[in-house]
Amino acid sequence: MINYAPKLCKVLKTYSKEQFTSDLIAGVIVAIIALPLSIALALASGVGPKEGLYTAIVAGFVIATFGGSRVQVSGPTAAFATIVAGIVATKGMEGLVVATILAGIILILMGIFKMGVLIKYIPYTIVTGFTAGIAITIFIGQIKDFLGLTFTKSPIESLDKIYEVIVNLDTLKVETLIIGAVSLLILIFWSKINERIPGSLIAVLVTSVVVKMMGLNVSTIGSLYSVSASLPTFNFPAMNIDMITELLPSAFTIAILASIESLLSCVVSDGMIGGKHDSNSELIGQGLGNIASGLFGGIPATGAIARTAANVKNGGRSPIAAMVHAVVLLLVLLVLMPYAALIPMPTIAAILFMVAYNMSGWRECLAIVKRAPKSDIAVFVVTFLLTIVFDLVIAIEVGLILSSLLFIKRMVDETKVRRWTETEMDTENLREIPKDVLVYEIEGPMFFAAAEAFLNILPDKNTRVIIIRMRSVGAIDVSVMKVIKGFIKKCEEDNIKIIISNIQSQPYKALLKAGYVEKIGADNFVSDIHSALERAKNLK
């Protein structure tokens, strides 16, 4: 169990008026950045614009209050878009709420049982693969709105969406394409003019005015969704065992994504401020935030790296900044939400194109393909393709299994049992080994997949003693113990003595517990090869 303490409690002990002013400014700026992103990511997730703002407001405030980072800003992120859209399409908003709450509970349990450090054991190739896959999926999903196409069907899978794009290209609207292209140009080049005001906000304002003033035939949020200024309200979903069982895999995936994204964001922000986050407290905060988001009509949330970085760059140094960001978004929701109906859909698509590009990590992908071992490339490619063709749950499950199997194979390839030759004798400054004594060295990990390597220890016809040097064996498991048991029995039948040298702590304790130290003889466990050879001379 952990000694849970939200970062906010520690920060408030030394909080100053000057820091509040900096946090207030940073919070307002981050809210301006988060506004169009929250709406765009909500639409990409298959829900309405207000659900995105509910998430940024409720989850953003709760996570800042109870999390383990000084500067983390949380809300809807692109990582969830694919899996959330899938849940909404098959189980509706009710199913999404249940999955979000379950994910929150899982995150809290991960924090309580100190599993924050375990996230680093998820292979880089899997994270890079599914992140790039999500980026491609988001891109594919926005082609329709960017071109103003009219689909005859409502596809869910990416390949089906590509097919619909191809067969319905004749429905392309030039006005929509122009608005989308203008939005994209603003997003690409605005940062060269002004870095403080986000390009996404400028694109939204400019294109909304143009479409409204010129009366262009371009779909807007208001033409597709009901937009109103309404506060998030508490609503506990109806759920049963069957629904929970069915949604549990998706909830686990959401929890894993949330933990990876949030802790990665914490690490990045730590480097920017010279601080140190509490990973387990952050997971608890993320869990509470997701539960609150689900109960108040939001979608899954996690730490957003871009918004967190913007918070730091603009002077945010405490959770107060993220809390201000949530309050500002709440005021925007109440005052300006009706104007969100004017935002053109191709502008939303352009914003998501940029989100997809920024999250794709294409440079990292190329580096893996060019420089990584073939096994890592295989894991990356499989995870990437499965994310696009099927879904994120399958991609992560298969990626982890494949990565584990390839890792096991790699470890087995590293495990060697070899008989000593004159080269080893010269290296250890040994003059000679008696003819009736054999020396074997075990190198590498000895576990279930490598246990059979022990069978390579073969006695000669006149062998009296076998010395096994285990200085490179850090641990053994029950499968190896079973093979050792058979080896001891065979040596007893052939009247061959066994001497173990250089054994490490875990293997010795395992052999002792199993009674094999007694069978071999405690005096036959020696500290080095010189003592082993001396012992062999004295054994009869």
C-alpha positions in Angstrom: 0.0 0.0 0.0 1.1 3.6 -0.6 1.3 6.7 1.5 -1.0 8.7 -0.6 -0.6 12.5 -0.7 -1.9 14.7 -3.5 0.7 17.1 -4.8 -1.7 20.0 -4.2 -1.4 19.5 -0.4 2.4 19.8 -0.6 2.3 22.8 -2.9 -0.1 24.8 -0.8 2.3 24.7 2.2 4.6 27.1 0.5 2.2 28.8 -2.0 2.6 32.5 -2.6 0.5 35.3 -4.2 3.1 35.7 -6.9 2.8 32.0 -7.9 -1.0 32.3 -8.0 -0.7 35.2 -10.5 1.5 33.0 -12.7 -0.8 30.0 -12.3 -3.8 32.2 -13.2 -2.3 33.4 -16.4 -1.1 29.9 -17.4 -4.5 28.4 -16.6 -6.3 30.9 -18.9 -3.9 30.4 -21.8 -4.1 26.6 -21.5 -7.9 26.8 -21.4 -7.8 28.8 -24.7 -5.6 26.0 -26.2 -7.8 23.2 -24.7 -11.2 24.7 -25.9 -11.0 23.7 -29.7 -9.0 20.6 -28.9 -11.6 19.3 -26.4 -14.4 19.8 -28.9 -12.4 18.3 -31.8 -11.3 15.2 -29.8 -14.9 14.7 -28.5 -16.2 14.7 -32.1 -13.4 12.3 -33.2 -14.5 10.0 -30.3 -18.1 9.8 -31.6 -19.7 12.0 -29.0 -20.9 15.6 -28.9 -18.8 18.8 -28.4 -20.1 19.4 -24.9 -18.9 15.9 -23.7 -15.4 17.0 -24.6 -15.7 20.1 -22.5 -17.3 18.2 -19.6 -14.3 16.0 -19.6 -11.8 18.8 -19.6 -13.7 20.6 -16.9 -14.6 17.7 -14.5 -11.6 15.4 -15.0 -9.2 18.3 -15.4 -10.2 19.8 -12.1 -10.4 16.5 -10.1 -7.1 15.1 -11.4 -5.3 18.4 -10.7 -6.8 18.3 -7.1 -5.9 14.7 -6.3 -3.0 13.8 -8.7 0.7 13.5 -8.1 2.1 16.1 -10.5 2.6 19.9 -10.0 1.9 20.9 -13.6 -0.1 18.1 -15.2 -3.1 19.3 -17.3 -5.6 16.5 -18.1 -8.5 16.1 -20.4 -9.6 14.3 -23.5 -6.7 13.1 -25.7 -6.3 11.6 -29.1 -5.1 8.3 -27.6 -8.7 7.5 -26.6 -10.4 8.5 -29.8 -10.4 5.1 -31.5 -11.5 3.0 -28.6 -14.1 5.5 -27.4 -15.6 5.7 -30.8 -15.8 1.9 -31.0 -17.5 1.7 -27.6 -20.0 4.4 -28.4 -20.8 2.8 -31.8 -21.5 -0.6 -30.2 -22.6 0.1 -26.6 -23.8 3.7 -26.8 -23.0 6.5 -24.3 -24.2 4.4 -21.4 -21.6 1.7 -22.2 -18.9 4.4 -22.5 -19.8 5.8 -19.1 -19.5 2.3 -17.5 -16.2 1.6 -19.3 -14.8 5.0 -18.1 -15.8 4.4 -14.5 -14.3 0.9 -14.6 -11.1 2.3 -16.0 -11.0 4.8 -13.2 -11.4 2.1 -10.6 -8.6 0.1 -12.3 -6.3 3.2 -12.2 -7.0 3.7 -8.5 -6.1 0.1 -7.8 -2.9 0.4 -9.8 -1.9 3.4 -7.7 -2.8 1.8 -4.4 -0.7 -1.3 -5.2 2.2 0.8 -6.5 2.0 -0.3 -10.1 3.1 3.1 -11.5 6.6 1.7 -12.0 5.3 -1.2 -14.0 4.1 1.0 -16.9 7.8 1.3 -17.9 7.8 -2.4 -18.7 5.5 -2.0 -21.6 7.8 -2.2 -24.6 8.6 1.0 -26.5 7.7 -0.7 -29.8 4.2 -1.4 -28.6 3.6 2.1 -27.4 5.0 3.6 -30.6 3.1 1.1 -32.8 -0.4 1.7 -31.3 0.2 5.5 -31.1 1.1 5.7 -34.8 -1.9 3.4 -35.5 -4.2 5.7 -33.6 -2.9 8.7 -35.5 -3.6 7.0 -38.9 -7.1 6.0 -37.6 -7.9 9.6 -36.6 -6.6 10.8 -40.0 -8.8 8.3 -41.9 -11.8 9.2 -39.8 -11.6 12.9 -40.6 -11.3 12.6 -44.4 -15.1 12.7 -44.8 -15.5 16.0 -43.0 -12.4 17.6 -44.6 -13.7 16.9 -48.1 -17.4 17.3 -47.3 -18.3 13.8 -48.5 -21.7 12.2 -48.1 -21.5 8.5 -47.1 -24.2 6.0 -48.0 -23.3 3.9 -44.9 -21.9 4.7 -41.4 -18.7 2.7 -41.2 -16.9 2.0 -37.9 -13.7 0.3 -39.0 -10.9 2.2 -40.7 -10.8 0.0 -43.8 -14.6 0.4 -44.3 -14.1 4.2 -43.9 -11.4 4.2 -46.6 -13.8 2.2 -48.9 -16.6 4.7 -48.3 -14.2 7.6 -49.1 -13.2 6.0 -52.4 -16.8 5.1 -53.6 -18.2 8.5 -52.5 -15.5 10.9 -53.9 -18.0 12.2 -56.4 -19.9 13.9 -53.5 -16.9 16.1 -52.7 -17.8 19.7 -51.8 -15.3 22.3 -53.1 -16.4 24.9 -50.5 -15.8 22.5 -47.7 -12.4 21.5 -49.1 -11.4 25.2 -49.4 -12.4 25.9 -45.7 -10.5 22.7 -44.6 -7.4 23.8 -46.6 -7.5 27.3 -45.2 -7.8 25.9 -41.7 -4.8 23.6 -42.3 -2.7 26.4 -43.6 -3.5 28.5 -40.5 -2.6 25.6 -38.2 0.7 25.0 -40.0 1.9 28.6 -40.3 0.3 30.6 -37.5 2.9 29.5 -34.9 5.5 31.4 -37.0 3.5 34.6 -36.4 2.5 34.2 -32.8 3.4 31.3 -30.5 1.2 32.3 -27.5 -2.2 32.3 -29.2 -2.9 28.8 -30.5 -3.4 28.4 -34.2 -6.4 26.1 -33.6 -8.3 29.0 -32.0 -7.4 31.4 -34.9 -8.5 28.7 -37.4 -11.9 28.3 -35.6 -12.5 32.0 -35.4 -11.6 32.8 -39.0 -13.4 30.0 -40.7 -16.5 30.3 -38.5 -16.8 34.0 -39.5 -16.1 33.3 -43.2 -18.7 30.5 -43.4 -21.3 32.5 -41.5 -20.8 35.8 -43.3 -20.5 34.3 -46.8 -23.3 31.8 -46.3 -21.3 28.9 -47.5 -22.8 25.4 -47.8 -20.4 23.9 -45.3 -21.5 21.6 -42.4 -21.0 23.0 -39.0 -21.1 21.5 -35.5 -24.6 23.1 -35.1 -25.9 21.4 -38.2 -24.9 17.9 -36.9 -25.1 18.2 -33.1 -27.3 19.7 -30.5 -25.3 22.5 -28.9 -26.5 24.3 -25.7 -25.0 25.9 -22.6 -25.7 23.3 -20.0 -23.8 22.3 -16.8 -22.6 18.8 -16.5 -25.0 16.8 -14.3 -24.5 13.8 -12.1 -25.9 10.5 -13.6 -25.1 7.1 -12.3 -25.4 4.6 -15.2 -27.5 1.4 -15.1 -25.1 -1.5 -15.2 -25.1 -5.3 -14.7 -22.6 -8.1 -14.5 -22.9 -9.0 -18.2 -22.2 -5.4 -19.2 -19.3 -5.1 -16.8 -17.8 -8.4 -18.1 -18.2 -7.3 -21.7 -16.7 -3.9 -21.2 -13.8 -4.9 -18.9 -11.3 -5.5 -21.7 -12.0 -2.0 -23.0 -11.8 -0.6 -19.5 -8.3 -2.2 -19.0 -7.2 -0.7 -22.3 -8.4 2.7 -21.3 -6.6 2.4 -18.0 -3.4 1.3 -19.6 -3.5 4.1 -22.1 -4.4 6.6 -19.4 -1.5 5.5 -17.2 1.0 5.5 -20.1 0.0 8.9 -21.4 -0.3 10.6 -18.0 3.0 9.2 -16.6 4.8 10.0 -19.8 3.5 13.6 -19.6 4.7 13.7 -16.0 8.2 12.7 -16.9 8.3 15.3 -19.7 7.1 18.0 -17.4 9.5 17.0 -14.6 12.3 17.6 -17.0 11.0 21.1 -17.8 10.6 22.3 -14.2 13.3 20.2 -12.5 10.6 18.5 -10.3 9.6 15.0 -9.5 6.1 13.6 -9.7 4.6 10.8 -7.6 3.5 8.2 -10.1 1.2 6.2 -7.8 -0.5 9.3 -6.5 -0.9 10.5 -10.1 -2.6 7.2 -11.0 -5.0 7.6 -8.1 -5.8 11.1 -9.3 -6.3 9.9 -12.9 -8.6 7.2 -11.6 -10.7 9.6 -9.5 -10.8 12.0 -12.5 -12.1 9.3 -14.9 -14.8 8.2 -12.4 -15.9 11.8 -12.0 -15.8 12.3 -15.8 -18.0 9.3 -16.4 -20.5 10.2 -13.7 -20.9 13.8 -15.1 -21.3 12.9 -18.7 -17.7 13.0 -19.9 -15.4 10.6 -21.7 -12.0 9.1 -20.6 -9.3 11.6 -19.7 -5.6 11.5 -19.1 -2.6 13.8 -19.0 -2.2 15.8 -22.2 1.5 16.4 -23.0 0.9 19.4 -25.3 -1.4 21.2 -22.8 1.0 20.4 -19.9 4.0 21.7 -21.8 2.0 24.9 -22.6 1.2 25.3 -18.9 4.9 25.1 -17.9 6.0 27.5 -20.7 3.5 30.1 -19.5 4.5 30.0 -15.9 2.3 27.3 -14.3 4.0 25.7 -11.4 1.2 24.2 -9.3 -2.0 22.2 -9.7 -3.8 25.5 -9.3 -3.0 26.3 -12.9 -4.8 23.2 -14.2 -7.7 23.9 -11.8 -8.0 27.5 -13.3 -8.0 26.0 -16.8 -11.0 23.9 -15.8 -12.9 26.8 -14.3 -12.2 29.0 -17.4 -13.6 26.2 -19.6 -16.7 26.0 -17.4 -17.3 29.8 -17.9 -16.8 29.3 -21.7 -19.3 26.5 -21.6 -21.9 28.7 -19.9 -21.3 31.8 -21.9 -19.9 31.0 -25.3 -21.1 27.4 -26.0 -23.9 28.4 -28.4 -21.3 30.0 -30.7 -19.6 26.6 -31.0 -22.4 25.6 -33.3 -20.8 27.9 -35.9 -17.5 26.0 -36.1 -17.2 24.3 -39.5 -16.6 20.6 -39.5 -13.7 20.8 -42.0 -11.9 23.0 -39.5 -12.4 20.4 -36.8 -11.0 17.8 -39.3 -8.0 20.0 -40.0 -7.3 20.4 -36.3 -7.5 16.6 -35.9 -5.2 16.1 -38.9 -2.6 18.2 -37.0 -3.2 16.2 -33.8 -2.7 13.0 -35.8 0.5 14.3 -37.3 1.9 15.4 -34.0 1.1 12.2 -32.2 2.2 9.9 -35.0 5.9 10.0 -34.0 6.8 9.2 -37.6 10.5 9.9 -36.9 10.5 7.3 -34.1 8.7 4.9 -36.4 11.4 5.3 -39.1 14.1 4.9 -36.6 12.6 1.6 -35.4 12.3 0.3 -39.0 15.8 1.3 -39.9 17.8 0.4 -36.8 15.9 -1.9 -34.5 16.4 -5.7 -34.4 14.0 -7.7 -36.6 12.0 -8.9 -33.5 11.3 -5.3 -32.4 10.3 -4.3 -35.9 7.9 -7.3 -36.0 6.2 -6.2 -32.8 6.0 -2.6 -34.0 4.5 -3.5 -37.4 2.0 -6.0 -35.9 0.8 -3.6 -33.2 0.6 -0.7 -35.8 -1.4 -2.7 -38.3 -3.8 -4.4 -35.8 -4.6 -0.9 -34.3 -5.7 0.2 -37.8 -7.4 -3.0 -39.1 -9.0 -4.2 -35.8 -8.9 -2.2 -32.6 -6.6 -1.1 -29.8 -7.6 -3.8 -27.4 -6.5 -6.6 -29.8 -3.4 -4.6 -30.9 -2.1 -4.2 -27.3 -3.0 -7.8 -26.3 -1.3 -9.3 -29.4 1.6 -6.9 -29.1 2.3 -7.8 -25.5 2.1 -11.6 -26.2 4.3 -11.4 -29.3 6.8 -9.1 -27.5 6.9 -11.6 -24.6 7.4 -14.6 -26.8 10.2 -12.9 -28.8 11.8 -11.8 -25.6 11.8 -15.3 -24.2 13.3 -16.6 -27.5 16.0 -13.9 -27.2 16.8 -15.0 -23.6 16.9 -18.6 -24.6 19.3 -17.8 -27.4 21.6 -16.0 -24.8 21.6 -19.1 -22.5 24.6 -21.4 -23.1 25.9 -24.4 -21.3 29.4 -25.1 -22.5 32.2 -27.4 -21.5 35.5 -25.9 -20.5 38.4 -26.0 -22.9 42.1 -25.1 -22.6 41.2 -21.5 -23.4 39.1 -21.1 -20.2 42.0 -22.8 -18.2 44.5 -20.2 -19.5 42.1 -17.4 -18.7 41.7 -18.6 -15.1 45.4 -19.3 -14.7 44.7 -23.1 -14.2 47.4 -25.6 -15.1 45.2 -28.6 -15.7 41.9 -30.2 -15.0 42.0 -33.9 -13.9 40.9 -36.2 -16.7 38.1 -37.6 -14.6 36.7 -34.1 -13.8 34.6 -32.1 -16.2 33.9 -28.3 -15.8 30.8 -26.8 -17.3 29.9 -23.1 -17.3 26.3 -21.9 -17.5 25.8 -18.5 -19.1 22.6 -16.5 -19.2 19.2 -16.8 -17.5 17.9 -20.3 -16.5 14.1 -20.3 -16.7 11.4 -22.5 -18.1 12.2 -21.9 -21.7 15.9 -22.5 -21.2 15.7 -25.4 -18.8 16.5 -28.0 -21.4 19.9 -26.4 -21.9 20.9 -28.1 -18.6 20.7 -31.4 -20.5 23.8 -30.4 -22.4 25.8 -31.3 -19.4 27.0 -34.8 -20.5 29.5 -36.9 -18.6 32.3 -38.9 -20.3 32.7 -42.6 -19.8 35.2 -42.2 -16.9 33.8 -39.1 -15.3 34.1 -39.0 -11.5 33.2 -35.3 -10.8 31.2 -32.7 -12.7 31.8 -29.0 -11.7 29.1 -26.6 -12.7 30.0 -23.0 -12.6 27.0 -20.7 -12.2 28.4 -17.2 -11.8 26.2 -15.9 -14.6 22.9 -17.4 -13.5 21.0 -14.8 -11.5 17.8 -16.9 -10.9 16.2 -20.2 -11.6 12.6 -21.3 -11.7 10.7 -24.5 -10.9 11.1 -25.8 -14.5 14.9 -25.7 -14.1 14.6 -27.3 -10.6 12.8 -30.2 -12.2 15.6 -30.7 -14.7 18.2 -30.4 -12.0 16.4 -33.1 -10.0 16.7 -35.5 -12.9 20.3 -34.5 -13.4 21.1 -35.3 -9.7 19.4 -38.6 -9.9 21.3 -39.6 -13.1 24.6 -38.6 -11.5 23.8 -40.7 -8.4 23.1 -43.7 -10.6 26.4 -43.2 -12.4 28.3 -42.6 -9.1 29.3 -39.1 -10.3 29.8 -36.3 -7.7 28.5 -32.8 -8.4 30.2 -29.6 -7.3 28.6 -26.2 -7.8 30.8 -23.1 -7.9 30.1 -19.3 -7.9 26.4 -19.8 -7.3 24.4 -16.6 -6.6 21.9 -16.0 -3.8 18.5 -16.8 -5.5 19.5 -20.1 -7.1 21.2 -21.3 -3.9 18.1 -20.5 -1.8 15.9 -22.3 -4.3 18.1 -25.4 -4.3 18.2 -25.3 -0.5 14.5 -25.0 -0.1 14.0 -27.9 -2.5 16.4 -30.1 -0.5 18.9 -30.3 -3.4 21.7 -28.7 -1.4 21.5 -31.7 1.0 21.4 -34.2 -1.9 24.5 -32.7 -3.6 26.2 -32.0 -0.2 26.6 -28.6 1.4 30.4 -28.9 1.2 30.1 -29.2 -2.6 28.9 -25.6 -2.9 32.1 -23.5 -3.2 32.8 -19.9 -3.9 35.1 -20.1 -6.9 36.5 -22.5 -9.6 39.9 -22.9 -7.8 38.1 -24.2 -4.7 35.9 -26.4 -6.8 38.9 -28.1 -8.4 40.6 -28.5 -5.1 37.4 -30.0 -3.7 37.2 -32.4 -6.7 40.7 -33.8 -6.0 39.6 -34.7 -2.5 36.4 -36.4 -3.4 36.4 -40.1 -3.8 
